[in-house]
Amino acid sequence: MNQGRIWTVVKPTVGLPLLLGSVTVIAILVHYAVLSHTTWFPKYWNGKTAAIESSVTIG
């Protein structure tokens, strides 16, 4: 493990929660951005698909 010496500078009890917390925050921000800037993603989460939506609007 080439990054193993980082724990001599930062304690694992501090570093691991910071690492996991930052990954969680980034994931939440990405999900929020996708939900707020697209129209298809909320429909997808509600169980609607593009094929069903297009066939209903065409016919």
C-alpha distance matrix in Angstrom:
0.0 3.8 5.6 5.5 8.8 10.6 11.8 13.7 15.7 16.1 16.8 15.2 18.9 19.5 16.5 16.1 19.8 19.9 17.3 19.1 22.4 21.9 20.9 24.1 26.2 25.3 26.1 29.4 30.3 29.8 31.9 34.5 34.7 35.2 37.8 39.7 39.9 40.7 43.6 42.2 39.2 41.4 43.8 41.0 39.9 43.6 43.7 45.6 44.7 45.7 48.0 49.9 50.2 51.4 53.9 55.4 55.9 57.3 59.8
3.8 0.0 3.8 5.7 7.7 9.3 11.6 13.1 14.5 15.4 16.9 16.0 19.8 19.8 16.5 16.9 20.6 20.0 17.4 19.8 22.8 21.7 21.2 24.6 26.3 25.1 26.3 29.6 30.1 29.6 32.1 34.5 34.4 35.2 37.9 39.6 39.5 40.6 43.7 42.6 39.7 41.9 44.4 41.8 40.9 44.6 44.9 46.6 45.6 46.3 48.8 50.8 50.9 51.9 54.6 56.1 56.3 57.7 60.4
5.6 3.8 0.0 3.8 5.6 5.9 8.5 10.4 11.3 11.8 13.5 12.8 16.5 16.1 12.8 13.5 17.1 16.3 14.1 16.7 19.5 18.5 18.3 21.7 23.2 22.4 23.9 27.0 27.4 27.3 29.8 32.0 32.1 33.1 35.7 37.2 37.4 38.7 41.9 41.0 38.0 40.0 42.7 40.3 39.1 42.8 43.4 45.2 44.4 45.2 47.9 49.8 49.7 50.9 53.7 54.9 55.0 56.7 59.3
5.5 5.7 3.8 0.0 3.8 5.5 6.4 8.3 10.3 10.8 11.7 10.9 14.7 15.1 12.4 12.9 16.7 16.6 14.8 17.2 20.1 19.7 19.7 22.8 24.6 24.2 25.5 28.4 29.3 29.4 31.7 33.9 34.3 35.3 37.7 39.3 39.8 41.0 44.1 43.1 39.9 41.7 44.5 42.0 40.6 44.2 44.8 46.8 46.3 47.3 49.9 51.6 51.7 53.1 55.7 56.9 57.2 58.9 61.5
8.8 7.7 5.6 3.8 0.0 3.8 5.3 5.5 7.5 9.2 10.7 11.2 14.9 14.8 12.5 14.1 17.6 17.1 16.0 18.8 21.2 20.8 21.4 24.5 25.8 25.6 27.4 30.1 30.6 31.1 33.5 35.4 35.8 37.1 39.5 40.8 41.3 42.9 46.0 45.3 42.2 43.9 46.8 44.5 43.0 46.6 47.5 49.4 49.0 49.9 52.7 54.4 54.2 55.6 58.4 59.5 59.6 61.4 64.0
10.6 9.3 5.9 5.5 3.8 0.0 3.8 5.4 5.5 6.2 8.5 9.1 12.6 11.8 9.2 11.3 14.6 13.6 12.7 15.9 17.9 17.3 18.3 21.3 22.4 22.3 24.4 26.8 27.3 28.0 30.5 32.2 32.6 34.1 36.4 37.6 38.2 39.9 43.1 42.6 39.4 41.0 44.0 42.0 40.4 44.0 45.0 47.0 46.6 47.6 50.5 52.0 51.7 53.2 56.1 57.0 57.0 58.9 61.6
11.8 11.6 8.5 6.4 5.3 3.8 0.0 3.8 5.3 4.9 5.5 6.2 9.7 9.8 8.0 9.9 13.2 13.1 12.7 15.4 17.5 17.7 18.8 21.3 22.7 23.2 25.0 27.2 28.1 29.1 31.2 32.8 33.7 35.2 37.2 38.5 39.4 41.1 44.1 43.6 40.2 41.5 44.6 42.5 40.7 44.1 45.2 47.4 47.3 48.6 51.4 52.8 52.5 54.3 57.0 57.8 58.0 60.1 62.6
13.7 13.1 10.4 8.3 5.5 5.4 3.8 0.0 3.8 5.9 7.0 9.1 12.0 12.0 11.0 13.4 16.3 16.0 16.1 18.9 20.7 20.8 22.2 24.8 25.9 26.4 28.4 30.5 31.2 32.3 34.6 36.1 36.8 38.5 40.5 41.6 42.5 44.4 47.5 47.1 43.7 45.0 48.2 46.2 44.3 47.8 49.0 51.1 51.0 52.2 55.1 56.4 56.1 57.8 60.6 61.4 61.5 63.6 66.2
15.7 14.5 11.3 10.3 7.5 5.5 5.3 3.8 0.0 3.8 6.7 9.5 11.9 10.7 9.7 12.9 15.3 14.2 14.7 17.9 19.1 18.9 20.8 23.3 23.9 24.5 26.9 28.8 29.1 30.5 32.9 34.1 34.7 36.7 38.7 39.5 40.4 42.5 45.7 45.6 42.3 43.5 46.8 45.1 43.2 46.7 48.1 50.1 50.1 51.1 54.1 55.5 54.9 56.6 59.5 60.2 60.1 62.2 64.9
16.1 15.4 11.8 10.8 9.2 6.2 4.9 5.9 3.8 0.0 3.8 6.4 8.5 6.9 6.0 9.4 11.5 10.7 11.5 14.6 15.6 15.8 17.8 20.0 20.7 21.6 23.9 25.6 26.2 27.7 29.9 31.1 32.0 34.0 35.7 36.7 37.8 39.8 42.9 42.8 39.4 40.4 43.8 42.0 40.1 43.4 44.9 47.0 47.2 48.4 51.5 52.6 52.0 53.9 56.8 57.3 57.3 59.6 62.2
16.8 16.9 13.5 11.7 10.7 8.5 5.5 7.0 6.7 3.8 0.0 3.8 5.4 5.4 6.0 8.4 10.4 10.8 12.0 14.2 15.4 16.5 18.3 20.0 21.2 22.5 24.4 25.9 27.0 28.6 30.4 31.7 33.0 34.8 36.3 37.4 38.9 40.7 43.6 43.3 39.8 40.6 43.9 42.1 39.9 43.1 44.6 46.9 47.3 48.8 51.8 52.7 52.3 54.4 57.1 57.5 57.8 60.1 62.5
15.2 16.0 12.8 10.9 11.2 9.1 6.2 9.1 9.5 6.4 3.8 0.0 3.8 5.3 4.9 5.5 8.1 9.5 10.0 11.6 13.4 14.9 16.0 17.7 19.4 20.7 22.1 23.8 25.3 26.6 28.2 29.7 31.2 32.7 34.1 35.6 37.0 38.6 41.4 40.8 37.3 38.1 41.2 39.3 37.0 40.2 41.6 44.0 44.4 45.9 48.8 49.8 49.6 51.7 54.3 54.7 55.1 57.5 59.8
18.9 19.8 16.5 14.7 14.9 12.6 9.7 12.0 11.9 8.5 5.4 3.8 0.0 3.8 5.9 6.1 6.9 9.0 10.6 11.5 12.6 14.8 16.3 17.1 18.7 20.7 22.0 23.1 24.9 26.6 27.8 29.1 30.9 32.6 33.6 35.0 36.8 38.5 41.0 40.7 37.0 37.5 40.7 38.9 36.4 39.4 41.0 43.6 44.2 46.0 49.0 49.6 49.3 51.6 54.2 54.4 54.9 57.4 59.6
19.5 19.8 16.1 15.1 14.8 11.8 9.8 12.0 10.7 6.9 5.4 5.3 3.8 0.0 3.8 5.8 5.9 6.4 8.8 10.5 10.8 12.4 14.7 15.7 16.6 18.6 20.4 21.4 22.7 24.7 26.2 27.1 28.7 30.7 31.9 32.9 34.6 36.6 39.3 39.2 35.7 36.2 39.6 38.0 35.6 38.7 40.5 42.8 43.5 45.0 48.1 48.9 48.3 50.5 53.3 53.4 53.6 56.2 58.5
16.5 16.5 12.8 12.4 12.5 9.2 8.0 11.0 9.7 6.0 6.0 4.9 5.9 3.8 0.0 3.8 5.7 5.2 6.1 8.6 9.8 10.6 12.4 14.2 15.3 16.6 18.5 20.0 21.1 22.7 24.5 25.8 27.0 28.8 30.4 31.5 32.9 34.7 37.6 37.4 33.9 34.8 38.1 36.4 34.2 37.5 39.1 41.3 41.6 43.0 46.1 47.0 46.5 48.5 51.3 51.7 51.9 54.2 56.7
16.1 16.9 13.5 12.9 14.1 11.3 9.9 13.4 12.9 9.4 8.4 5.5 6.1 5.8 3.8 0.0 3.8 5.4 5.0 6.1 8.3 9.8 10.7 12.2 14.1 15.5 16.6 18.4 20.0 21.3 22.7 24.3 25.9 27.3 28.7 30.2 31.7 33.2 35.9 35.4 31.8 32.6 35.8 33.9 31.6 34.9 36.3 38.6 39.0 40.6 43.5 44.4 44.2 46.3 48.9 49.3 49.7 52.1 54.4
19.8 20.6 17.1 16.7 17.6 14.6 13.2 16.3 15.3 11.5 10.4 8.1 6.9 5.9 5.7 3.8 0.0 3.8 5.4 5.2 5.7 8.3 9.8 10.3 11.9 14.0 15.2 16.2 18.0 19.8 20.9 22.2 24.1 25.7 26.7 28.1 29.9 31.6 34.1 33.9 30.2 30.7 34.0 32.3 29.9 32.9 34.6 37.1 37.8 39.4 42.5 43.1 42.7 45.0 47.6 47.8 48.1 50.7 52.9
19.9 20.0 16.3 16.6 17.1 13.6 13.1 16.0 14.2 10.7 10.8 9.5 9.0 6.4 5.2 5.4 3.8 0.0 3.8 5.6 5.0 6.0 8.6 9.8 10.4 12.2 14.2 15.3 16.3 18.3 20.0 20.9 22.4 24.4 25.7 26.7 28.3 30.2 33.1 33.0 29.6 30.2 33.6 32.2 30.0 33.2 35.0 37.1 37.7 39.0 42.2 43.0 42.3 44.4 47.3 47.5 47.5 50.0 52.5
17.3 17.4 14.1 14.8 16.0 12.7 12.7 16.1 14.7 11.5 12.0 10.0 10.6 8.8 6.1 5.0 5.4 3.8 0.0 3.8 5.5 5.3 6.3 8.7 10.1 10.8 12.5 14.5 15.6 16.8 18.6 20.2 21.3 22.9 24.6 26.0 27.2 28.8 31.7 31.4 28.0 29.0 32.3 30.5 28.6 31.9 33.4 35.5 35.7 37.0 40.1 41.1 40.6 42.5 45.4 45.8 45.9 48.2 50.7
19.1 19.8 16.7 17.2 18.8 15.9 15.4 18.9 17.9 14.6 14.2 11.6 11.5 10.5 8.6 6.1 5.2 5.6 3.8 0.0 3.8 5.5 5.1 6.2 8.7 10.0 10.6 12.4 14.4 15.5 16.7 18.4 20.1 21.4 22.6 24.4 25.9 27.3 29.9 29.3 25.8 26.6 29.7 27.9 25.7 29.0 30.4 32.7 33.1 34.7 37.7 38.6 38.2 40.3 43.0 43.3 43.7 46.1 48.4
22.4 22.8 19.5 20.1 21.2 17.9 17.5 20.7 19.1 15.6 15.4 13.4 12.6 10.8 9.8 8.3 5.7 5.0 5.5 3.8 0.0 3.8 5.4 5.1 6.2 8.6 9.9 10.6 12.3 14.3 15.5 16.5 18.4 20.2 21.1 22.4 24.3 26.0 28.6 28.5 25.0 25.4 28.8 27.4 25.1 28.2 30.1 32.3 33.0 34.5 37.7 38.3 37.6 39.9 42.7 42.7 42.8 45.5 47.8
21.9 21.7 18.5 19.7 20.8 17.3 17.7 20.8 18.9 15.8 16.5 14.9 14.8 12.4 10.6 9.8 8.3 6.0 5.3 5.5 3.8 0.0 3.8 5.4 5.1 6.2 8.6 9.9 10.6 12.3 14.3 15.3 16.5 18.5 20.0 21.0 22.4 24.3 27.3 27.3 24.0 24.8 28.3 26.9 25.0 28.3 30.2 32.0 32.4 33.5 36.8 37.7 36.8 38.8 41.8 42.0 41.8 44.3 46.9
20.9 21.2 18.3 19.7 21.4 18.3 18.8 22.2 20.8 17.8 18.3 16.0 16.3 14.7 12.4 10.7 9.8 8.6 6.3 5.1 5.4 3.8 0.0 3.8 5.5 5.2 6.2 8.7 10.0 10.7 12.4 14.3 15.4 16.7 18.4 20.0 21.2 22.6 25.5 25.1 21.6 22.8 26.0 24.3 22.5 26.0 27.5 29.3 29.5 30.7 33.9 34.9 34.3 36.2 39.1 39.5 39.5 41.9 44.4
24.1 24.6 21.7 22.8 24.5 21.3 21.3 24.8 23.3 20.0 20.0 17.7 17.1 15.7 14.2 12.2 10.3 9.8 8.7 6.2 5.1 5.4 3.8 0.0 3.8 5.5 5.1 6.2 8.6 10.0 10.7 12.3 14.3 15.6 16.5 18.3 20.0 21.4 23.9 23.6 20.0 20.6 23.9 22.4 20.2 23.4 25.2 27.3 27.9 29.4 32.7 33.3 32.6 34.8 37.6 37.7 37.9 40.5 42.8
26.2 26.3 23.2 24.6 25.8 22.4 22.7 25.9 23.9 20.7 21.2 19.4 18.7 16.6 15.3 14.1 11.9 10.4 10.1 8.7 6.2 5.1 5.5 3.8 0.0 3.8 5.5 5.2 6.2 8.7 10.0 10.5 12.3 14.4 15.3 16.3 18.1 20.1 22.8 23.1 19.7 20.2 23.8 22.8 20.7 23.9 26.0 27.8 28.5 29.6 33.1 33.7 32.6 34.7 37.7 37.7 37.5 40.1 42.7
25.3 25.1 22.4 24.2 25.6 22.3 23.2 26.4 24.5 21.6 22.5 20.7 20.7 18.6 16.6 15.5 14.0 12.2 10.8 10.0 8.6 6.2 5.2 5.5 3.8 0.0 3.8 5.5 5.1 6.2 8.7 9.9 10.5 12.4 14.2 15.3 16.4 18.2 21.3 21.4 18.2 19.4 22.8 21.6 20.1 23.5 25.4 26.8 27.0 27.8 31.2 32.2 31.1 32.9 36.0 36.3 36.0 38.4 41.1
26.1 26.3 23.9 25.5 27.4 24.4 25.0 28.4 26.9 23.9 24.4 22.1 22.0 20.4 18.5 16.6 15.2 14.2 12.5 10.6 9.9 8.6 6.2 5.1 5.5 3.8 0.0 3.8 5.5 5.2 6.2 8.6 9.9 10.7 12.3 14.2 15.5 16.6 19.3 19.0 15.5 16.7 19.9 18.4 16.8 20.3 21.9 23.5 23.8 24.9 28.2 29.1 28.3 30.2 33.2 33.5 33.4 35.9 38.4
29.4 29.6 27.0 28.4 30.1 26.8 27.2 30.5 28.8 25.6 25.9 23.8 23.1 21.4 20.0 18.4 16.2 15.3 14.5 12.4 10.6 9.9 8.7 6.2 5.2 5.5 3.8 0.0 3.8 5.5 5.2 6.1 8.6 10.0 10.5 12.1 14.2 15.6 18.0 18.2 14.7 15.1 18.6 17.7 15.7 18.8 21.0 22.7 23.5 24.7 28.2 28.6 27.5 29.8 32.7 32.6 32.5 35.2 37.6
30.3 30.1 27.4 29.3 30.6 27.3 28.1 31.2 29.1 26.2 27.0 25.3 24.9 22.7 21.1 20.0 18.0 16.3 15.6 14.4 12.3 10.6 10.0 8.6 6.2 5.1 5.5 3.8 0.0 3.8 5.5 5.1 6.1 8.6 9.9 10.5 12.0 14.2 17.1 17.8 14.8 15.5 19.1 18.6 17.2 20.2 22.5 23.6 24.2 24.9 28.5 29.1 27.6 29.6 32.8 32.7 32.1 34.8 37.5
29.8 29.6 27.3 29.4 31.1 28.0 29.1 32.3 30.5 27.7 28.6 26.6 26.6 24.7 22.7 21.3 19.8 18.3 16.8 15.5 14.3 12.3 10.7 10.0 8.7 6.2 5.2 5.5 3.8 0.0 3.8 5.4 5.1 6.2 8.6 10.0 10.6 12.1 15.2 15.4 12.4 14.0 17.3 16.4 15.5 18.8 20.6 21.5 21.5 22.0 25.6 26.6 25.2 26.9 30.2 30.4 29.9 32.3 35.1
31.9 32.1 29.8 31.7 33.5 30.5 31.2 34.6 32.9 29.9 30.4 28.2 27.8 26.2 24.5 22.7 20.9 20.0 18.6 16.7 15.5 14.3 12.4 10.7 10.0 8.7 6.2 5.2 5.5 3.8 0.0 3.8 5.5 5.2 6.1 8.6 10.1 10.8 13.2 13.1 9.8 10.7 14.2 13.3 11.9 15.2 17.2 18.3 18.8 19.8 23.3 23.9 22.7 24.8 27.8 27.8 27.6 30.2 32.7
34.5 34.5 32.0 33.9 35.4 32.2 32.8 36.1 34.1 31.1 31.7 29.7 29.1 27.1 25.8 24.3 22.2 20.9 20.2 18.4 16.5 15.3 14.3 12.3 10.5 9.9 8.6 6.1 5.1 5.4 3.8 0.0 3.8 5.5 5.1 6.0 8.4 10.2 12.6 13.6 10.7 10.8 14.5 14.6 13.2 15.9 18.5 19.3 20.2 21.0 24.7 24.9 23.2 25.3 28.5 28.1 27.5 30.4 32.9
34.7 34.4 32.1 34.3 35.8 32.6 33.7 36.8 34.7 32.0 33.0 31.2 30.9 28.7 27.0 25.9 24.1 22.4 21.3 20.1 18.4 16.5 15.4 14.3 12.3 10.5 9.9 8.6 6.1 5.1 5.5 3.8 0.0 3.8 5.5 5.3 5.9 8.3 11.5 12.8 10.6 11.7 15.1 15.2 14.8 17.5 19.8 20.0 20.3 20.3 24.1 24.8 22.8 24.5 27.9 27.7 26.8 29.3 32.2
35.2 35.2 33.1 35.3 37.1 34.1 35.2 38.5 36.7 34.0 34.8 32.7 32.6 30.7 28.8 27.3 25.7 24.4 22.9 21.4 20.2 18.5 16.7 15.6 14.4 12.4 10.7 10.0 8.6 6.2 5.2 5.5 3.8 0.0 3.8 5.6 5.4 5.9 9.0 9.5 7.1 9.0 12.1 11.8 11.9 14.8 16.6 16.6 16.7 16.7 20.4 21.3 19.5 21.1 24.5 24.6 23.8 26.3 29.1
37.8 37.9 35.7 37.7 39.5 36.4 37.2 40.5 38.7 35.7 36.3 34.1 33.6 31.9 30.4 28.7 26.7 25.7 24.6 22.6 21.1 20.0 18.4 16.5 15.3 14.2 12.3 10.5 9.9 8.6 6.1 5.1 5.5 3.8 0.0 3.8 5.8 5.9 7.6 8.6 6.1 6.2 9.8 10.4 9.8 12.2 14.6 14.9 15.7 16.2 20.0 20.1 18.2 20.3 23.5 23.0 22.4 25.3 27.9
39.7 39.6 37.2 39.3 40.8 37.6 38.5 41.6 39.5 36.7 37.4 35.6 35.0 32.9 31.5 30.2 28.1 26.7 26.0 24.4 22.4 21.0 20.0 18.3 16.3 15.3 14.2 12.1 10.5 10.0 8.6 6.0 5.3 5.6 3.8 0.0 3.8 5.9 8.0 10.4 9.0 8.8 12.0 13.4 13.1 14.9 17.6 17.4 18.3 18.3 22.1 22.2 19.7 21.6 24.9 24.2 23.1 26.0 28.7
39.9 39.5 37.4 39.8 41.3 38.2 39.4 42.5 40.4 37.8 38.9 37.0 36.8 34.6 32.9 31.7 29.9 28.3 27.2 25.9 24.3 22.4 21.2 20.0 18.1 16.4 15.5 14.2 12.0 10.6 10.1 8.4 5.9 5.4 5.8 3.8 0.0 3.8 7.0 9.5 9.0 10.1 12.7 13.9 14.5 16.4 18.6 17.7 17.9 17.1 20.9 21.6 18.9 20.2 23.8 23.5 22.0 24.5 27.6
40.7 40.6 38.7 41.0 42.9 39.9 41.1 44.4 42.5 39.8 40.7 38.6 38.5 36.6 34.7 33.2 31.6 30.2 28.8 27.3 26.0 24.3 22.6 21.4 20.1 18.2 16.6 15.6 14.2 12.1 10.8 10.2 8.3 5.9 5.9 5.9 3.8 0.0 3.8 5.7 6.1 7.8 9.6 10.8 12.1 13.9 15.6 14.3 14.2 13.3 17.1 17.8 15.3 16.5 20.1 20.0 18.7 21.1 24.2
43.6 43.7 41.9 44.1 46.0 43.1 44.1 47.5 45.7 42.9 43.6 41.4 41.0 39.3 37.6 35.9 34.1 33.1 31.7 29.9 28.6 27.3 25.5 23.9 22.8 21.3 19.3 18.0 17.1 15.2 13.2 12.6 11.5 9.0 7.6 8.0 7.0 3.8 0.0 3.8 5.8 6.4 7.0 9.1 10.9 11.8 13.4 11.6 11.9 11.0 14.7 14.9 12.0 13.6 17.1 16.6 15.3 18.1 20.9
42.2 42.6 41.0 43.1 45.3 42.6 43.6 47.1 45.6 42.8 43.3 40.8 40.7 39.2 37.4 35.4 33.9 33.0 31.4 29.3 28.5 27.3 25.1 23.6 23.1 21.4 19.0 18.2 17.8 15.4 13.1 13.6 12.8 9.5 8.6 10.4 9.5 5.7 3.8 0.0 3.8 5.8 5.2 6.1 8.8 10.0 10.7 8.9 8.5 7.9 11.7 12.2 10.1 11.8 15.1 15.1 14.6 17.1 19.7
39.2 39.7 38.0 39.9 42.2 39.4 40.2 43.7 42.3 39.4 39.8 37.3 37.0 35.7 33.9 31.8 30.2 29.6 28.0 25.8 25.0 24.0 21.6 20.0 19.7 18.2 15.5 14.7 14.8 12.4 9.8 10.7 10.6 7.1 6.1 9.0 9.0 6.1 5.8 3.8 0.0 3.8 5.4 4.9 6.3 8.7 9.9 9.5 9.7 10.3 14.0 14.4 12.9 15.1 18.1 18.0 17.9 20.5 23.0
41.4 41.9 40.0 41.7 43.9 41.0 41.5 45.0 43.5 40.4 40.6 38.1 37.5 36.2 34.8 32.6 30.7 30.2 29.0 26.6 25.4 24.8 22.8 20.6 20.2 19.4 16.7 15.1 15.5 14.0 10.7 10.8 11.7 9.0 6.2 8.8 10.1 7.8 6.4 5.8 3.8 0.0 3.8 5.4 5.1 6.3 8.9 8.9 10.6 11.9 15.3 14.7 13.0 15.9 18.6 17.8 17.8 20.9 23.0
43.8 44.4 42.7 44.5 46.8 44.0 44.6 48.2 46.8 43.8 43.9 41.2 40.7 39.6 38.1 35.8 34.0 33.6 32.3 29.7 28.8 28.3 26.0 23.9 23.8 22.8 19.9 18.6 19.1 17.3 14.2 14.5 15.1 12.1 9.8 12.0 12.7 9.6 7.0 5.2 5.4 3.8 0.0 3.8 5.4 5.0 6.5 5.4 7.3 8.8 12.0 11.0 9.4 12.6 15.0 14.1 14.5 17.6 19.4
41.0 41.8 40.3 42.0 44.5 42.0 42.5 46.2 45.1 42.0 42.1 39.3 38.9 38.0 36.4 33.9 32.3 32.2 30.5 27.9 27.4 26.9 24.3 22.4 22.8 21.6 18.4 17.7 18.6 16.4 13.3 14.6 15.2 11.8 10.4 13.4 13.9 10.8 9.1 6.1 4.9 5.4 3.8 0.0 3.8 5.3 5.2 5.2 6.0 8.2 11.2 11.0 10.5 13.3 15.6 15.5 16.4 19.0 20.8
39.9 40.9 39.1 40.6 43.0 40.4 40.7 44.3 43.2 40.1 39.9 37.0 36.4 35.6 34.2 31.6 29.9 30.0 28.6 25.7 25.1 25.0 22.5 20.2 20.7 20.1 16.8 15.7 17.2 15.5 11.9 13.2 14.8 11.9 9.8 13.1 14.5 12.1 10.9 8.8 6.3 5.1 5.4 3.8 0.0 3.8 5.4 7.4 9.3 12.0 14.8 14.0 13.7 16.8 18.8 18.4 19.4 22.3 23.8
43.6 44.6 42.8 44.2 46.6 44.0 44.1 47.8 46.7 43.4 43.1 40.2 39.4 38.7 37.5 34.9 32.9 33.2 31.9 29.0 28.2 28.3 26.0 23.4 23.9 23.5 20.3 18.8 20.2 18.8 15.2 15.9 17.5 14.8 12.2 14.9 16.4 13.9 11.8 10.0 8.7 6.3 5.0 5.3 3.8 0.0 3.8 5.8 9.1 12.0 14.3 12.6 12.3 15.8 17.4 16.3 17.6 20.7 21.8
43.7 44.9 43.4 44.8 47.5 45.0 45.2 49.0 48.1 44.9 44.6 41.6 41.0 40.5 39.1 36.3 34.6 35.0 33.4 30.4 30.1 30.2 27.5 25.2 26.0 25.4 21.9 21.0 22.5 20.6 17.2 18.5 19.8 16.6 14.6 17.6 18.6 15.6 13.4 10.7 9.9 8.9 6.5 5.2 5.4 3.8 0.0 3.8 6.6 10.1 11.8 10.2 10.9 14.3 15.3 14.8 16.7 19.4 20.2
45.6 46.6 45.2 46.8 49.4 47.0 47.4 51.1 50.1 47.0 46.9 44.0 43.6 42.8 41.3 38.6 37.1 37.1 35.5 32.7 32.3 32.0 29.3 27.3 27.8 26.8 23.5 22.7 23.6 21.5 18.3 19.3 20.0 16.6 14.9 17.4 17.7 14.3 11.6 8.9 9.5 8.9 5.4 5.2 7.4 5.8 3.8 0.0 3.8 6.9 8.6 6.9 7.1 10.5 11.8 11.3 13.1 15.7 16.7
44.7 45.6 44.4 46.3 49.0 46.6 47.3 51.0 50.1 47.2 47.3 44.4 44.2 43.5 41.6 39.0 37.8 37.7 35.7 33.1 33.0 32.4 29.5 27.9 28.5 27.0 23.8 23.5 24.2 21.5 18.8 20.2 20.3 16.7 15.7 18.3 17.9 14.2 11.9 8.5 9.7 10.6 7.3 6.0 9.3 9.1 6.6 3.8 0.0 3.8 5.5 5.4 6.3 8.7 10.2 11.0 12.5 14.4 15.9
45.7 46.3 45.2 47.3 49.9 47.6 48.6 52.2 51.1 48.4 48.8 45.9 46.0 45.0 43.0 40.6 39.4 39.0 37.0 34.7 34.5 33.5 30.7 29.4 29.6 27.8 24.9 24.7 24.9 22.0 19.8 21.0 20.3 16.7 16.2 18.3 17.1 13.3 11.0 7.9 10.3 11.9 8.8 8.2 12.0 12.0 10.1 6.9 3.8 0.0 3.8 5.5 5.1 6.0 8.5 9.9 10.6 12.0 14.2
48.0 48.8 47.9 49.9 52.7 50.5 51.4 55.1 54.1 51.5 51.8 48.8 49.0 48.1 46.1 43.5 42.5 42.2 40.1 37.7 37.7 36.8 33.9 32.7 33.1 31.2 28.2 28.2 28.5 25.6 23.3 24.7 24.1 20.4 20.0 22.1 20.9 17.1 14.7 11.7 14.0 15.3 12.0 11.2 14.8 14.3 11.8 8.6 5.5 3.8 0.0 3.8 5.5 5.3 6.1 8.6 10.1 10.6 12.1
49.9 50.8 49.8 51.6 54.4 52.0 52.8 56.4 55.5 52.6 52.7 49.8 49.6 48.9 47.0 44.4 43.1 43.0 41.1 38.6 38.3 37.7 34.9 33.3 33.7 32.2 29.1 28.6 29.1 26.6 23.9 24.9 24.8 21.3 20.1 22.2 21.6 17.8 14.9 12.2 14.4 14.7 11.0 11.0 14.0 12.6 10.2 6.9 5.4 5.5 3.8 0.0 3.8 5.6 5.3 6.2 8.7 10.1 10.8
50.2 50.9 49.7 51.7 54.2 51.7 52.5 56.1 54.9 52.0 52.3 49.6 49.3 48.3 46.5 44.2 42.7 42.3 40.6 38.2 37.6 36.8 34.3 32.6 32.6 31.1 28.3 27.5 27.6 25.2 22.7 23.2 22.8 19.5 18.2 19.7 18.9 15.3 12.0 10.1 12.9 13.0 9.4 10.5 13.7 12.3 10.9 7.1 6.3 5.1 5.5 3.8 0.0 3.8 5.6 5.3 6.3 8.6 10.3
51.4 51.9 50.9 53.1 55.6 53.2 54.3 57.8 56.6 53.9 54.4 51.7 51.6 50.5 48.5 46.3 45.0 44.4 42.5 40.3 39.9 38.8 36.2 34.8 34.7 32.9 30.2 29.8 29.6 26.9 24.8 25.3 24.5 21.1 20.3 21.6 20.2 16.5 13.6 11.8 15.1 15.9 12.6 13.3 16.8 15.8 14.3 10.5 8.7 6.0 5.3 5.6 3.8 0.0 3.8 5.5 5.2 6.0 8.5
53.9 54.6 53.7 55.7 58.4 56.1 57.0 60.6 59.5 56.8 57.1 54.3 54.2 53.3 51.3 48.9 47.6 47.3 45.4 43.0 42.7 41.8 39.1 37.6 37.7 36.0 33.2 32.7 32.8 30.2 27.8 28.5 27.9 24.5 23.5 24.9 23.8 20.1 17.1 15.1 18.1 18.6 15.0 15.6 18.8 17.4 15.3 11.8 10.2 8.5 6.1 5.3 5.6 3.8 0.0 3.8 5.6 5.2 6.0
55.4 56.1 54.9 56.9 59.5 57.0 57.8 61.4 60.2 57.3 57.5 54.7 54.4 53.4 51.7 49.3 47.8 47.5 45.8 43.3 42.7 42.0 39.5 37.7 37.7 36.3 33.5 32.6 32.7 30.4 27.8 28.1 27.7 24.6 23.0 24.2 23.5 20.0 16.6 15.1 18.0 17.8 14.1 15.5 18.4 16.3 14.8 11.3 11.0 9.9 8.6 6.2 5.3 5.5 3.8 0.0 3.8 5.6 5.5
55.9 56.3 55.0 57.2 59.6 57.0 58.0 61.5 60.1 57.3 57.8 55.1 54.9 53.6 51.9 49.7 48.1 47.5 45.9 43.7 42.8 41.8 39.5 37.9 37.5 36.0 33.4 32.5 32.1 29.9 27.6 27.5 26.8 23.8 22.4 23.1 22.0 18.7 15.3 14.6 17.9 17.8 14.5 16.4 19.4 17.6 16.7 13.1 12.5 10.6 10.1 8.7 6.3 5.2 5.6 3.8 0.0 3.8 5.7
57.3 57.7 56.7 58.9 61.4 58.9 60.1 63.6 62.2 59.6 60.1 57.5 57.4 56.2 54.2 52.1 50.7 50.0 48.2 46.1 45.5 44.3 41.9 40.5 40.1 38.4 35.9 35.2 34.8 32.3 30.2 30.4 29.3 26.3 25.3 26.0 24.5 21.1 18.1 17.1 20.5 20.9 17.6 19.0 22.3 20.7 19.4 15.7 14.4 12.0 10.6 10.1 8.6 6.0 5.2 5.6 3.8 0.0 3.8
59.8 60.4 59.3 61.5 64.0 61.6 62.6 66.2 64.9 62.2 62.5 59.8 59.6 58.5 56.7 54.4 52.9 52.5 50.7 48.4 47.8 46.9 44.4 42.8 42.7 41.1 38.4 37.6 37.5 35.1 32.7 32.9 32.2 29.1 27.9 28.7 27.6 24.2 20.9 19.7 23.0 23.0 19.4 20.8 23.8 21.8 20.2 16.7 15.9 14.2 12.1 10.8 10.3 8.5 6.0 5.5 5.7 3.8 0.0
